[in-house]
């Protein structure tokens, strides 16, 4: 069973390292496997842009340990050191990433069932910016009917904007204006009769909100001090 929601989680930049040229080595013994990978730290700045292999490949690495202690149960923990992901030439700040998850797929009362719990954390600029995420999702199938639900609470950077819906690119670390916390509920139902060959229609219902300020310039400009200070002010800490 694949991950059921169509909508990609907000935490994908925290829990995963995307779109790189990568070399991976892995070893497995029984129900335990270990992996390590070398890759270029830069993210693409636009769709279709190739990784910057020359001068960047091998400047970042990631390692993961996966265990399968019981049938259908998978536990994993991973760590990554990513050099200058937001500045393609390599002059940006580094990121340290941690991710832990537990995933189970099996049959409950003769129904296919799936569940995933995931925690992720990204630290940038030697801990000056810290973003964390907690996600839980599940699915239950009865014949051709399928219900699923996802809860996610993720902190993301608020960046310098050039319009209401577009951030400045290439991204520089000093364009982070603050941190917003997204709380997202996603509920879906896949009824029978909506799949014909390679074409399928899957209804999706979602509710999401982010706190505080929704990235407004007014909120970001209330304090002339650092983003960490603004997070403390908003949270009351």
GROMACS elastic network, one bead per residue, 0.5 to 0.9 nm:
[ bonds ]
;  ai    aj funct       b0    kb
    1     4     6  0.77813   500
    1   105     6  0.74655   500
    1   112     6  0.87193   500
    1   113     6  0.87603   500
    1   114     6  0.74243   500
    3     6     6  0.82467   500
    3   114     6  0.85174   500
    3   116     6  0.87996   500
    3   137     6  0.85388   500
    3   138     6  0.85384   500
    3   139     6  0.85257   500
    4   114     6  0.89307   500
    4   137     6  0.85321   500
    4   138     6  0.78698   500
    4   139     6  0.67625   500
    4   147     6  0.87357   500
    4   148     6  0.65598   500
    4   149     6  0.84418   500
    4   188     6  0.84894   500
    5     8     6  0.73693   500
    5     9     6  0.87502   500
    5   137     6  0.86533   500
    5   148     6  0.70704   500
    5   149     6  0.76160   500
    5   150     6  0.75265   500
    5   186     6  0.75577   500
    5   187     6  0.80144   500
    5   188     6  0.70246   500
    5   204     6  0.79259   500
    6   188     6  0.88354   500
    6   202     6  0.82263   500
    6   204     6  0.76204   500
    7    10     6  0.88990   500
    7   186     6  0.82438   500
    7   204     6  0.83680   500
    8    11     6  0.85369   500
    8    12     6  0.74554   500
    9    12     6  0.58383   500
    9   135     6  0.85354   500
    9   152     6  0.76500   500
    9   184     6  0.89893   500
   10    13     6  0.77013   500
   10    14     6  0.86384   500
   10   133     6  0.89622   500
   10   152     6  0.78749   500
   10   153     6  0.86592   500
   10   154     6  0.68856   500
   10   155     6  0.89334   500
   10   156     6  0.83978   500
   10   182     6  0.80109   500
   10   184     6  0.85970   500
   11    14     6  0.51446   500
   11    15     6  0.60146   500
   11    16     6  0.81524   500
   11   120     6  0.79212   500
   11   132     6  0.84680   500
   11   133     6  0.64045   500
   11   134     6  0.85095   500
   11   135     6  0.83927   500
   11   152     6  0.82337   500
   11   153     6  0.85219   500
   11   154     6  0.61052   500
   11   155     6  0.80468   500
   11   156     6  0.80242   500
   12    15     6  0.53410   500
   12    16     6  0.55224   500
   12    17     6  0.79391   500
   12    18     6  0.82653   500
   13    16     6  0.56400   500
   13    17     6  0.65630   500
   13    18     6  0.74868   500
   13   122     6  0.86810   500
   14    17     6  0.77522   500
   14    97     6  0.69041   500
   14    98     6  0.81467   500
   14    99     6  0.80543   500
   14   120     6  0.60247   500
   14   121     6  0.61378   500
   14   122     6  0.57202   500
   14   131     6  0.75816   500
   14   132     6  0.74506   500
   14   133     6  0.74342   500
   14   154     6  0.88984   500
   14   156     6  0.88097   500
   15    97     6  0.75801   500
   15    98     6  0.74089   500
   15    99     6  0.57460   500
   15   100     6  0.85768   500
   15   118     6  0.83402   500
   15   119     6  0.77301   500
   15   120     6  0.52572   500
   15   121     6  0.73163   500
   15   122     6  0.82248   500
   15   133     6  0.81260   500
   16    97     6  0.86463   500
   16    99     6  0.81936   500
   16   120     6  0.89142   500
   17    20     6  0.77132   500
   17    41     6  0.88869   500
   17    43     6  0.89891   500
   17    62     6  0.87645   500
   17    80     6  0.83653   500
   17    82     6  0.86800   500
   18    43     6  0.75062   500
   19    42     6  0.89869   500
   19    43     6  0.68155   500
   19    44     6  0.72822   500
   19    50     6  0.86719   500
   19    51     6  0.75153   500
   20    39     6  0.62573   500
   20    40     6  0.61219   500
   20    41     6  0.74341   500
   20    42     6  0.76412   500
   20    43     6  0.72045   500
   20    44     6  0.83997   500
   20    50     6  0.83596   500
   20    51     6  0.58206   500
   20    52     6  0.85941   500
   20    57     6  0.89273   500
   21    38     6  0.84196   500
   21    39     6  0.55556   500
   21    40     6  0.62788   500
   21    50     6  0.86006   500
   21    51     6  0.60685   500
   21    52     6  0.82646   500
   21    53     6  0.71465   500
   21    57     6  0.72762   500
   22    37     6  0.64533   500
   22    38     6  0.56190   500
   22    40     6  0.72564   500
   22    57     6  0.79730   500
   22    58     6  0.83298   500
   23    36     6  0.84692   500
   23    37     6  0.54815   500
   23    38     6  0.53591   500
   23    39     6  0.65198   500
   23    58     6  0.87499   500
   24    35     6  0.69283   500
   24    36     6  0.57739   500
   24    38     6  0.66399   500
   24    39     6  0.88226   500
   25    34     6  0.84648   500
   25    35     6  0.57546   500
   25    36     6  0.55663   500
   25    37     6  0.64128   500
   26    33     6  0.71207   500
   26    34     6  0.55841   500
   26    36     6  0.65111   500
   26    37     6  0.86958   500
   27    32     6  0.86089   500
   27    33     6  0.56353   500
   27    34     6  0.54212   500
   27    35     6  0.65999   500
   28    31     6  0.74122   500
   28    32     6  0.58149   500
   28    34     6  0.64054   500
   28    35     6  0.87896   500
   29    32     6  0.54846   500
   29    33     6  0.62546   500
   29    34     6  0.89325   500
   30    33     6  0.79354   500
   30    68     6  0.87833   500
   31    66     6  0.81724   500
   31    67     6  0.56464   500
   31    68     6  0.50362   500
   31    69     6  0.66278   500
   31    70     6  0.87348   500
   32    65     6  0.73919   500
   32    66     6  0.57077   500
   32    68     6  0.64419   500
   32    69     6  0.83374   500
   33    64     6  0.82891   500
   33    65     6  0.59320   500
   33    66     6  0.52416   500
   33    67     6  0.64996   500
   33    68     6  0.89115   500
   34    63     6  0.74685   500
   34    64     6  0.57709   500
   34    66     6  0.63467   500
   34    67     6  0.88968   500
   35    62     6  0.82162   500
   35    63     6  0.55373   500
   35    64     6  0.52002   500
   35    65     6  0.65646   500
   35    66     6  0.84958   500
   36    61     6  0.72937   500
   36    62     6  0.56937   500
   36    64     6  0.64914   500
   37    58     6  0.88852   500
   37    60     6  0.85030   500
   37    61     6  0.55283   500
   37    62     6  0.52934   500
   37    63     6  0.63968   500
   37    64     6  0.89369   500
   38    57     6  0.74264   500
   38    58     6  0.51042   500
   38    59     6  0.75002   500
   38    60     6  0.59640   500
   38    62     6  0.67594   500
   39    53     6  0.85313   500
   39    56     6  0.79023   500
   39    57     6  0.52175   500
   39    59     6  0.67057   500
   39    60     6  0.55121   500
   39    61     6  0.60932   500
   39    62     6  0.83752   500
   39    82     6  0.87875   500
   40    43     6  0.83794   500
   40    51     6  0.71735   500
   40    52     6  0.69038   500
   40    53     6  0.64790   500
   40    55     6  0.85992   500
   40    58     6  0.55632   500
   40    59     6  0.57903   500
   40    60     6  0.58615   500
   40    61     6  0.83085   500
   40    82     6  0.81525   500
   40    83     6  0.79557   500
   40    85     6  0.85785   500
   41    51     6  0.89537   500
   41    52     6  0.87468   500
   41    56     6  0.67306   500
   41    57     6  0.74111   500
   41    58     6  0.80322   500
   41    59     6  0.63919   500
   41    60     6  0.54243   500
   41    61     6  0.83535   500
   41    81     6  0.86602   500
   41    82     6  0.52438   500
   41    83     6  0.50392   500
   41    84     6  0.60896   500
   41    86     6  0.85231   500
   41    88     6  0.82159   500
   41    90     6  0.81854   500
   41    94     6  0.88245   500
   42    45     6  0.88440   500
   42    51     6  0.72088   500
   42    52     6  0.70269   500
   42    56     6  0.74493   500
   42    82     6  0.83149   500
   42    83     6  0.74256   500
   42    84     6  0.62767   500
   42    86     6  0.63562   500
   42    87     6  0.65837   500
   42    88     6  0.50705   500
   42    89     6  0.78755   500
   42    90     6  0.73718   500
   43    51     6  0.74056   500
   43    52     6  0.87643   500
   43    84     6  0.88532   500
   43    85     6  0.55122   500
   43    86     6  0.63760   500
   43    87     6  0.79445   500
   43    88     6  0.69251   500
   44    47     6  0.71507   500
   44    48     6  0.79255   500
   44    49     6  0.56060   500
   44    50     6  0.69627   500
   44    51     6  0.66404   500
   44    52     6  0.85113   500
   44    86     6  0.88063   500
   44    88     6  0.77940   500
   45    48     6  0.89690   500
   45    49     6  0.69101   500
   45    86     6  0.86301   500
   45    88     6  0.80260   500
   45   169     6  0.69011   500
   45   170     6  0.64420   500
   45   171     6  0.86239   500
   46    49     6  0.58098   500
   47    50     6  0.89120   500
   49    52     6  0.88548   500
   50    53     6  0.84794   500
   51    54     6  0.88924   500
   51    56     6  0.86642   500
   51    57     6  0.85473   500
   52    55     6  0.73521   500
   52    56     6  0.60335   500
   52    57     6  0.71692   500
   52    88     6  0.76172   500
   52    89     6  0.85157   500
   53    56     6  0.53339   500
   53    58     6  0.85460   500
   54    57     6  0.64418   500
   55    58     6  0.85752   500
   55    59     6  0.83491   500
   55    89     6  0.85408   500
   55    90     6  0.88183   500
   56    59     6  0.56664   500
   56    60     6  0.83231   500
   56    83     6  0.88039   500
   56    88     6  0.87197   500
   56    89     6  0.81293   500
   56    90     6  0.75338   500
   57    60     6  0.75549   500
   58    61     6  0.70415   500
   59    81     6  0.88277   500
   59    82     6  0.75181   500
   59    83     6  0.62129   500
   60    80     6  0.76022   500
   60    81     6  0.56306   500
   60    83     6  0.55974   500
   61    79     6  0.85976   500
   61    80     6  0.57339   500
   61    81     6  0.55512   500
   61    82     6  0.66111   500
   61    83     6  0.88581   500
   62    78     6  0.72136   500
   62    79     6  0.56541   500
   62    81     6  0.63466   500
   62    82     6  0.81343   500
   62    97     6  0.88069   500
   63    77     6  0.85171   500
   63    78     6  0.55474   500
   63    79     6  0.55308   500
   63    80     6  0.64183   500
   64    76     6  0.69615   500
   64    77     6  0.57062   500
   64    79     6  0.65709   500
   64    80     6  0.87475   500
   65    75     6  0.83462   500
   65    76     6  0.56435   500
   65    77     6  0.54902   500
   65    78     6  0.63441   500
   66    74     6  0.70313   500
   66    75     6  0.56748   500
   66    77     6  0.66585   500
   66    78     6  0.85970   500
   67    73     6  0.83917   500
   67    74     6  0.58494   500
   67    75     6  0.52011   500
   67    76     6  0.63522   500
   68    71     6  0.72067   500
   68    72     6  0.76158   500
   68    73     6  0.56586   500
   68    75     6  0.63398   500
   68    76     6  0.88492   500
   69    72     6  0.87437   500
   69    73     6  0.65504   500
   69    74     6  0.71343   500
   69    75     6  0.79896   500
   70    73     6  0.53797   500
   70    74     6  0.78140   500
   71    74     6  0.84734   500
   71   104     6  0.85568   500
   71   105     6  0.84860   500
   71   106     6  0.81295   500
   72   103     6  0.79572   500
   72   104     6  0.53241   500
   72   106     6  0.58742   500
   73   102     6  0.73144   500
   73   103     6  0.57763   500
   73   105     6  0.66922   500
   73   106     6  0.85516   500
   74   101     6  0.81829   500
   74   102     6  0.57808   500
   74   103     6  0.51442   500
   74   104     6  0.63343   500
   74   105     6  0.88625   500
   75   100     6  0.76940   500
   75   101     6  0.58987   500
   75   103     6  0.65008   500
   75   104     6  0.88697   500
   76    99     6  0.79931   500
   76   100     6  0.56771   500
   76   101     6  0.54747   500
   76   102     6  0.66162   500
   76   103     6  0.87162   500
   77    98     6  0.75552   500
   77    99     6  0.56728   500
   77   101     6  0.66864   500
   78    97     6  0.80297   500
   78    98     6  0.57969   500
   78    99     6  0.52226   500
   78   100     6  0.65317   500
   79    96     6  0.74300   500
   79    97     6  0.54918   500
   79    99     6  0.65364   500
   80    95     6  0.80051   500
   80    96     6  0.57843   500
   80    97     6  0.50126   500
   80    98     6  0.67070   500
   80    99     6  0.89327   500
   81    94     6  0.74146   500
   81    95     6  0.60047   500
   81    97     6  0.65464   500
   82    85     6  0.63840   500
   82    94     6  0.57156   500
   82    95     6  0.50813   500
   82    96     6  0.63408   500
   82    97     6  0.79067   500
   83    86     6  0.88845   500
   83    90     6  0.71613   500
   83    91     6  0.88652   500
   83    92     6  0.77277   500
   83    93     6  0.69475   500
   83    95     6  0.64697   500
   83    96     6  0.88413   500
   84    87     6  0.55148   500
   84    88     6  0.71521   500
   84    89     6  0.81844   500
   84    90     6  0.51581   500
   84    91     6  0.62592   500
   84    95     6  0.73296   500
   85    88     6  0.68600   500
   85    90     6  0.76800   500
   85    92     6  0.71468   500
   85    93     6  0.76310   500
   85    94     6  0.69519   500
   85    95     6  0.75397   500
   86    90     6  0.83565   500
   86    91     6  0.89848   500
   86    92     6  0.63733   500
   86    93     6  0.78098   500
   86    94     6  0.88124   500
   86   169     6  0.88328   500
   86   170     6  0.69797   500
   86   171     6  0.53287   500
   86   172     6  0.63282   500
   86   173     6  0.73894   500
   87    90     6  0.55637   500
   87    91     6  0.61224   500
   87    92     6  0.50279   500
   87    93     6  0.80906   500
   87   170     6  0.64227   500
   87   171     6  0.62486   500
   87   172     6  0.62699   500
   87   173     6  0.83239   500
   88    91     6  0.77448   500
   88    92     6  0.80737   500
   88   170     6  0.76549   500
   88   171     6  0.89634   500
   89    92     6  0.82112   500
   90    93     6  0.84034   500
   92   125     6  0.88596   500
   92   171     6  0.88694   500
   92   172     6  0.66019   500
   92   173     6  0.64793   500
   93   124     6  0.66402   500
   93   125     6  0.52587   500
   93   126     6  0.82883   500
   93   172     6  0.85246   500
   93   173     6  0.65593   500
   94   123     6  0.84287   500
   94   124     6  0.58603   500
   94   125     6  0.59335   500
   94   126     6  0.75987   500
   95   122     6  0.65056   500
   95   123     6  0.55543   500
   95   125     6  0.68235   500
   95   126     6  0.78497   500
   95   127     6  0.87150   500
   96   121     6  0.81821   500
   96   122     6  0.56377   500
   96   123     6  0.51388   500
   96   124     6  0.65116   500
   96   126     6  0.84183   500
   96   127     6  0.86889   500
   97   120     6  0.73981   500
   97   121     6  0.57101   500
   97   123     6  0.64723   500
   97   124     6  0.88337   500
   98   119     6  0.82346   500
   98   120     6  0.55841   500
   98   121     6  0.52260   500
   98   122     6  0.65542   500
   98   123     6  0.88184   500
   99   118     6  0.73321   500
   99   119     6  0.57780   500
   99   121     6  0.65286   500
   99   122     6  0.88544   500
  100   117     6  0.84443   500
  100   118     6  0.58152   500
  100   119     6  0.53443   500
  100   120     6  0.64434   500
  101   116     6  0.71028   500
  101   117     6  0.55187   500
  101   119     6  0.62769   500
  101   120     6  0.85220   500
  102   115     6  0.82109   500
  102   116     6  0.57327   500
  102   117     6  0.53881   500
  102   118     6  0.65991   500
  103   114     6  0.76419   500
  103   115     6  0.57306   500
  103   117     6  0.65768   500
  103   118     6  0.85101   500
  104   113     6  0.81356   500
  104   114     6  0.57405   500
  104   115     6  0.52865   500
  104   116     6  0.64917   500
  105   112     6  0.75361   500
  105   113     6  0.58217   500
  105   115     6  0.65806   500
  105   116     6  0.88571   500
  106   111     6  0.82272   500
  106   112     6  0.58555   500
  106   113     6  0.54649   500
  106   114     6  0.65933   500
  107   110     6  0.55497   500
  107   111     6  0.51951   500
  107   113     6  0.56139   500
  107   114     6  0.85116   500
  108   111     6  0.52297   500
  108   112     6  0.65297   500
  108   113     6  0.64205   500
  109   112     6  0.84963   500
  110   142     6  0.85157   500
  111   140     6  0.68563   500
  111   141     6  0.57646   500
  111   142     6  0.57187   500
  111   143     6  0.79326   500
  112   139     6  0.81795   500
  112   140     6  0.59979   500
  112   141     6  0.52283   500
  112   142     6  0.71997   500
  112   143     6  0.88107   500
  113   138     6  0.74915   500
  113   139     6  0.57148   500
  113   141     6  0.64250   500
  114   137     6  0.82077   500
  114   138     6  0.53042   500
  114   139     6  0.50605   500
  114   140     6  0.65945   500
  114   141     6  0.88998   500
  114   148     6  0.89922   500
  115   136     6  0.75475   500
  115   137     6  0.57743   500
  115   139     6  0.65749   500
  115   140     6  0.89962   500
  116   135     6  0.79592   500
  116   136     6  0.56037   500
  116   137     6  0.53398   500
  116   138     6  0.63139   500
  117   134     6  0.77088   500
  117   135     6  0.58012   500
  117   137     6  0.66776   500
  117   138     6  0.88622   500
  118   133     6  0.79884   500
  118   134     6  0.58749   500
  118   135     6  0.50976   500
  118   136     6  0.63131   500
  118   137     6  0.89191   500
  119   132     6  0.75988   500
  119   133     6  0.56601   500
  119   135     6  0.64464   500
  119   136     6  0.88977   500
  120   131     6  0.83994   500
  120   132     6  0.56977   500
  120   133     6  0.51195   500
  120   134     6  0.66683   500
  120   135     6  0.86760   500
  120   154     6  0.89823   500
  121   130     6  0.72363   500
  121   131     6  0.57115   500
  121   133     6  0.62954   500
  122   127     6  0.87831   500
  122   129     6  0.82298   500
  122   130     6  0.57807   500
  122   131     6  0.52173   500
  122   132     6  0.63663   500
  122   133     6  0.89190   500
  123   126     6  0.68500   500
  123   127     6  0.50703   500
  123   128     6  0.74011   500
  123   129     6  0.58692   500
  123   131     6  0.64868   500
  123   132     6  0.86464   500
  124   127     6  0.53621   500
  124   128     6  0.62327   500
  124   129     6  0.51145   500
  124   130     6  0.62870   500
  124   131     6  0.84510   500
  124   173     6  0.88713   500
  125   128     6  0.53642   500
  125   129     6  0.64562   500
  125   130     6  0.89181   500
  125   173     6  0.82559   500
  126   129     6  0.78623   500
  127   130     6  0.60343   500
  128   227     6  0.86583   500
  128   228     6  0.71705   500
  129   157     6  0.85096   500
  129   176     6  0.89970   500
  129   179     6  0.86420   500
  129   227     6  0.77807   500
  129   228     6  0.69142   500
  130   155     6  0.84588   500
  130   179     6  0.89826   500
  130   228     6  0.87086   500
  131   154     6  0.75333   500
  131   155     6  0.51448   500
  131   156     6  0.61372   500
  131   157     6  0.77146   500
  131   179     6  0.80210   500
  132   153     6  0.84127   500
  132   154     6  0.60132   500
  132   155     6  0.56093   500
  132   156     6  0.81053   500
  133   152     6  0.73379   500
  133   153     6  0.56918   500
  133   155     6  0.62780   500
  133   156     6  0.89360   500
  134   151     6  0.82434   500
  134   152     6  0.58300   500
  134   153     6  0.53866   500
  134   154     6  0.64057   500
  135   150     6  0.73171   500
  135   151     6  0.57167   500
  135   153     6  0.64563   500
  135   154     6  0.80541   500
  136   149     6  0.84033   500
  136   150     6  0.57724   500
  136   151     6  0.53308   500
  136   152     6  0.65197   500
  137   148     6  0.73807   500
  137   149     6  0.55537   500
  137   151     6  0.62069   500
  137   152     6  0.84014   500
  137   186     6  0.89428   500
  138   147     6  0.84358   500
  138   148     6  0.55784   500
  138   149     6  0.55870   500
  138   150     6  0.65633   500
  139   146     6  0.69812   500
  139   147     6  0.55800   500
  139   149     6  0.65694   500
  139   150     6  0.89044   500
  140   145     6  0.84347   500
  140   146     6  0.57675   500
  140   147     6  0.53575   500
  140   148     6  0.63825   500
  141   144     6  0.70496   500
  141   145     6  0.56945   500
  141   147     6  0.64123   500
  141   148     6  0.86622   500
  142   145     6  0.51457   500
  142   146     6  0.62847   500
  142   147     6  0.86278   500
  143   146     6  0.78067   500
  143   192     6  0.86467   500
  144   190     6  0.78145   500
  144   191     6  0.66796   500
  144   192     6  0.52416   500
  144   193     6  0.84394   500
  145   189     6  0.73977   500
  145   190     6  0.57559   500
  145   192     6  0.59005   500
  146   188     6  0.81639   500
  146   189     6  0.56392   500
  146   191     6  0.66434   500
  146   192     6  0.86603   500
  147   187     6  0.77569   500
  147   188     6  0.58586   500
  147   190     6  0.64744   500
  147   191     6  0.86887   500
  148   186     6  0.81344   500
  148   187     6  0.59069   500
  148   188     6  0.52582   500
  148   189     6  0.64600   500
  148   190     6  0.85804   500
  149   185     6  0.73927   500
  149   186     6  0.55607   500
  149   188     6  0.63843   500
  149   189     6  0.89785   500
  150   184     6  0.78419   500
  150   185     6  0.57797   500
  150   186     6  0.50075   500
  150   187     6  0.65830   500
  150   188     6  0.89398   500
  151   183     6  0.76050   500
  151   184     6  0.58246   500
  151   186     6  0.65927   500
  151   187     6  0.89831   500
  152   182     6  0.76151   500
  152   183     6  0.57692   500
  152   184     6  0.51234   500
  152   185     6  0.66285   500
  152   186     6  0.86004   500
  153   181     6  0.68451   500
  153   182     6  0.55068   500
  153   184     6  0.64087   500
  154   180     6  0.82941   500
  154   181     6  0.55776   500
  154   182     6  0.51459   500
  154   183     6  0.66735   500
  154   184     6  0.84983   500
  154   210     6  0.89620   500
  155   179     6  0.64488   500
  155   180     6  0.56023   500
  155   182     6  0.61297   500
  155   183     6  0.89259   500
  155   210     6  0.88661   500
  156   178     6  0.86498   500
  156   179     6  0.56669   500
  156   180     6  0.55744   500
  156   181     6  0.64369   500
  156   182     6  0.75674   500
  157   176     6  0.60461   500
  157   177     6  0.73529   500
  157   178     6  0.59879   500
  157   180     6  0.64248   500
  157   181     6  0.89345   500
  158   161     6  0.86758   500
  158   167     6  0.89665   500
  158   175     6  0.82390   500
  158   176     6  0.55919   500
  158   177     6  0.54371   500
  158   178     6  0.51743   500
  158   179     6  0.54965   500
  158   180     6  0.65629   500
  158   214     6  0.87570   500
  158   215     6  0.59653   500
  158   220     6  0.84227   500
  159   167     6  0.63037   500
  159   168     6  0.75601   500
  159   171     6  0.82233   500
  159   173     6  0.88303   500
  159   174     6  0.87210   500
  159   175     6  0.53238   500
  159   177     6  0.55430   500
  159   178     6  0.74405   500
  159   179     6  0.88524   500
  159   215     6  0.81891   500
  160   166     6  0.88963   500
  160   167     6  0.58598   500
  160   168     6  0.59807   500
  160   171     6  0.86020   500
  160   174     6  0.87924   500
  160   175     6  0.50211   500
  160   176     6  0.64678   500
  160   177     6  0.66916   500
  161   164     6  0.69627   500
  161   165     6  0.76562   500
  161   166     6  0.58925   500
  161   168     6  0.56284   500
  161   175     6  0.87237   500
  162   165     6  0.80686   500
  162   166     6  0.59515   500
  162   167     6  0.57984   500
  162   168     6  0.60083   500
  163   166     6  0.52600   500
  163   167     6  0.71613   500
  163   168     6  0.89377   500
  164   167     6  0.83913   500
  166   169     6  0.88995   500
  167   170     6  0.89790   500
  167   171     6  0.79809   500
  168   171     6  0.60050   500
  168   172     6  0.84867   500
  168   175     6  0.82210   500
  169   172     6  0.79074   500
  171   174     6  0.86199   500
  171   175     6  0.71239   500
  171   176     6  0.89286   500
  172   175     6  0.56128   500
  172   176     6  0.78564   500
  173   176     6  0.59814   500
  174   177     6  0.78027   500
  176   179     6  0.80145   500
  176   227     6  0.74548   500
  177   215     6  0.86554   500
  177   220     6  0.59051   500
  177   221     6  0.82690   500
  177   226     6  0.80593   500
  177   227     6  0.59508   500
  177   230     6  0.89510   500
  178   215     6  0.81236   500
  178   219     6  0.88787   500
  178   220     6  0.63650   500
  178   226     6  0.80149   500
  178   228     6  0.72963   500
  178   229     6  0.88818   500
  178   230     6  0.65806   500
  178   231     6  0.69506   500
  179   211     6  0.87962   500
  179   212     6  0.83176   500
  179   215     6  0.83857   500
  179   227     6  0.70274   500
  179   228     6  0.81296   500
  179   230     6  0.80669   500
  179   231     6  0.64692   500
  180   210     6  0.61936   500
  180   211     6  0.54324   500
  180   212     6  0.58409   500
  180   213     6  0.75337   500
  180   214     6  0.69267   500
  180   215     6  0.71272   500
  180   231     6  0.83466   500
  181   209     6  0.83398   500
  181   210     6  0.52013   500
  181   211     6  0.50099   500
  181   212     6  0.69211   500
  181   214     6  0.89209   500
  182   208     6  0.71617   500
  182   209     6  0.57073   500
  182   211     6  0.63256   500
  182   212     6  0.89416   500
  183   207     6  0.86555   500
  183   208     6  0.58601   500
  183   209     6  0.54643   500
  183   210     6  0.59287   500
  183   211     6  0.80172   500
  184   206     6  0.75777   500
  184   207     6  0.59909   500
  184   209     6  0.63104   500
  184   210     6  0.82039   500
  185   205     6  0.87240   500
  185   206     6  0.58820   500
  185   207     6  0.52366   500
  185   208     6  0.60154   500
  185   209     6  0.89771   500
  186   204     6  0.75806   500
  186   205     6  0.60852   500
  186   207     6  0.62828   500
  186   208     6  0.80084   500
  187   204     6  0.64810   500
  187   205     6  0.51676   500
  187   206     6  0.58956   500
  187   207     6  0.84158   500
  188   202     6  0.79297   500
  188   203     6  0.62176   500
  188   205     6  0.56889   500
  188   206     6  0.80157   500
  189   202     6  0.71668   500
  189   203     6  0.61035   500
  189   204     6  0.69189   500
  189   205     6  0.84318   500
  190   194     6  0.80074   500
  190   201     6  0.81010   500
  190   202     6  0.54992   500
  190   203     6  0.64903   500
  190   204     6  0.86184   500
  191   194     6  0.66978   500
  191   202     6  0.77665   500
  191   203     6  0.84139   500
  192   195     6  0.73422   500
  193   196     6  0.77028   500
  193   200     6  0.89859   500
  194   199     6  0.83190   500
  194   200     6  0.56556   500
  194   201     6  0.54080   500
  194   202     6  0.73651   500
  195   198     6  0.75453   500
  195   199     6  0.58395   500
  195   201     6  0.64300   500
  195   202     6  0.86062   500
  196   199     6  0.53238   500
  196   200     6  0.61901   500
  197   200     6  0.77239   500
  209   214     6  0.82827   500
  210   213     6  0.77510   500
  210   214     6  0.58782   500
  210   215     6  0.88020   500
  211   214     6  0.60969   500
  211   215     6  0.87121   500
  212   215     6  0.76834   500
  212   219     6  0.81172   500
  212   234     6  0.70790   500
  212   235     6  0.87594   500
  213   216     6  0.55987   500
  213   217     6  0.85829   500
  213   218     6  0.80749   500
  213   219     6  0.56487   500
  213   220     6  0.79858   500
  214   219     6  0.84275   500
  215   218     6  0.84920   500
  215   219     6  0.71193   500
  215   220     6  0.70184   500
  216   219     6  0.54833   500
  216   220     6  0.63800   500
  216   221     6  0.86706   500
  217   220     6  0.50369   500
  217   221     6  0.59430   500
  217   222     6  0.85981   500
  218   221     6  0.52732   500
  218   222     6  0.62842   500
  219   222     6  0.54181   500
  219   223     6  0.81671   500
  219   230     6  0.89333   500
  220   223     6  0.70827   500
  220   224     6  0.86777   500
  220   227     6  0.84987   500
  220   230     6  0.79761   500
  221   224     6  0.65511   500
  222   230     6  0.83257   500
  223   226     6  0.77951   500
  223   227     6  0.86028   500
  223   229     6  0.80709   500
  223   230     6  0.66194   500
  224   227     6  0.88835   500
  224   230     6  0.88959   500
  225   228     6  0.83323   500
  225   229     6  0.64195   500
  225   230     6  0.74328   500
  226   229     6  0.53824   500
  226   230     6  0.66881   500
  227   231     6  0.63467   500
  227   232     6  0.87849   500
  228   231     6  0.51903   500
  228   232     6  0.64514   500
  228   233     6  0.87815   500
  229   232     6  0.51682   500
  229   233     6  0.62493   500
  229   234     6  0.87504   500
  230   233     6  0.50413   500
  230   234     6  0.62015   500
  230   235     6  0.85641   500
  231   234     6  0.52644   500
  231   235     6  0.60787   500
  231   236     6  0.83584   500
  231   237     6  0.83323   500
  232   235     6  0.52521   500
  232   236     6  0.58114   500
  233   236     6  0.52205   500
  233   237     6  0.65582   500
  234   237     6  0.78680   500
